[in-house]
């Protein structure tokens, strides 16, 4: 199979265009969803060309429903949250 340099350049252009439009305030997953390029390839292209993309946050942000928060046994525990 022959190499396809123009396809690689097109992918790079799509990633760069989207990144610049959001001031690189995006993740690999977001770029992959917008451009239709697989996330692994987006990650490789960004690392290869030094694009400043934020990393995907694998851990969910901890949150607690308000009623549970007020039901904590003491105020010290509330301050630790």
Residue pairs with C-beta under 8 A, 6 or more apart in sequence:
11 35
11 37
11 41
11 45
12 45
12 49
14 35
14 37
15 31
15 35
15 37
15 42
15 45
15 46
15 51
16 49
16 51
18 26
18 31
18 34
18 35
19 26
19 31
19 46
19 51
19 53
24 51
24 52
24 53
24 54
25 54
26 53
26 54
27 53
27 54
27 55
27 56
27 57
28 39
28 42
28 43
28 46
28 53
28 55
28 56
29 39
29 56
31 37
31 42
31 46
31 53
32 38
32 39
32 42
35 42
37 45
45 51
46 53
64 81
69 78
69 81
72 78
72 81
